[in-house]
């Protein structure tokens, strides 16, 4: 097993998350025998750099998955819906970063720090949760294990890169236009496929993803549903308000947690400090707390502003920050791949 | 009374809020007999424009309040502490926009839409609440009256102008430097008088104002304490997380409210629509919701994302936006002045 190597496909290799996947596969020295970067017809033919070599990007077709062992998908839900079954049919295990299969009962939804064991039950597809869910459940896990979690009320401060490179470019161009007093380009935010587009430069938008019937957005409902599935606990209650802010990378979350038992605040801090994947930055007196600007290119989840609620005896408040392209997407996907090959 | 006119001092006339006070006194045709713009020694001698005239800014000294009927203070807590009693001694009624007297038991803390009647009890000083509190209590008032409010969990998205013009300039300069790849000027955010300064351009900072012993910040505790005082209800529970975002003007708030009784969501919407000072913008299906960019230069409080909580039977979620320099400061102060002269 130690010497086994794998043919790895990255679908969406030229996208914001795909680029981080390639970088991270290289940095973590993932045992790649052959890398197969795949993308839309439009992006095919270009090259990406991997381990000092130029690798040609191929078009993502069903045949492109012949001989692939692990296929990392991050090219949008419709691409996954169409091609993930084709990859599985050809013998690949798919790790899918889109919303396409996350709630499918036969698809494990995995954050290795929380439910690595769920990987064993896969039937070809393993889903990577939504970025805003991942960082929250990593922070909740040690509290869940020690005290139980009754409910969570979360408000997010989400970076534009969650909507892809086009959103990053739009924030930059809008900011330049705003400073120059020019008209702002408005094509992407809050949801590119919807009719109305609003400025994100020097603004905040209380909508990430499309609206649902119940008045919440899909992004908010992802946090609600995925948290239950990852903890395998239909009783855990989450209410979310998801908001886009003019930040390139790094999602922040204001998290109120009601535990099932009373807790000791020092013990909470110690549990978080000792939990895998978490870095505690928590000393408001010394102005120490997590910020997105410090989380960029880091794979951990940063937790701070840890404080007992003023009113509810079993509640506390946290501030949780992580790089949405790394732990929120690429890092988590590759950690799943690492756990997968460790099981073999 | 209808023809009575007043000598009005504006202390901090050259500041971010002072400028809006002058503009708003003019627009609302407040019955000003004489305007007396006051500022620090450094700013004295310059002129401001009022009703088409240049008016010389005088130094704010005790003697400058001779003959003043109404003194609007917005030049920081230490200036108010020193000079508000001097103004009162000389017969002025002080409307103070700083934190200096807000929690003093003999000082009414007033948001006219909520507790205008408290003005009657003043003993020379009336306090204007903190910007983030004002917009929240305006939105809560119709719900409080109809159902009672048990508790509130709020996360804020606060504009930099809450820290004055220097913060507005810093956001702009940092943004320019960031786009150019230059070193960022770091002098103001999150709290100018503290040791450490962090970038606000393309970042969010989970600290507004100084830390308190309990791990909350002063800004957060203002929301907790001021809400109780304004509603004259020590039982109302507020938990706040206050966060600075790279927005020039307009505070946003994600507000979770537990009511004392069950409610009908359509009735909630109708109560909010008919409440003074509120504009409801609420249709997520059509991408209609408040955003800071739309609230600038508007005096109302905008409410949207109105939705029943997914779990708690008496809770709902709101998104509340207002111009922090207007309803959050200047407009509210002048509405207090209007209510004051109407009482005479």
Interface residues (C-beta under 8 A of the other chain):
Chain A: X151 X153 X155 X157 X172 X175 X176 X179 X190 X194 X195 X196 X198 X199 X202 X203 X204 X205 X206 X207 X211 X214 X215 X216 X217 X224 X237 X238 X239 X241 X243 X245 X246 X247 X248 X252 X254 X256 X284 X285 X286 X287 X289 X290 X291 X292 X293 X304 X305 X306 X307 X308 X309 X310 X311 X315 X317 X319
Chain B: X151 X153 X155 X157 X172 X175 X176 X179 X190 X194 X195 X196 X198 X199 X202 X203 X204 X205 X206 X207 X211 X214 X215 X216 X217 X224 X237 X238 X239 X241 X243 X245 X246 X247 X248 X252 X254 X256 X284 X285 X286 X287 X289 X290 X291 X292 X293 X304 X305 X306 X307 X308 X309 X310 X311 X315 X317 X319
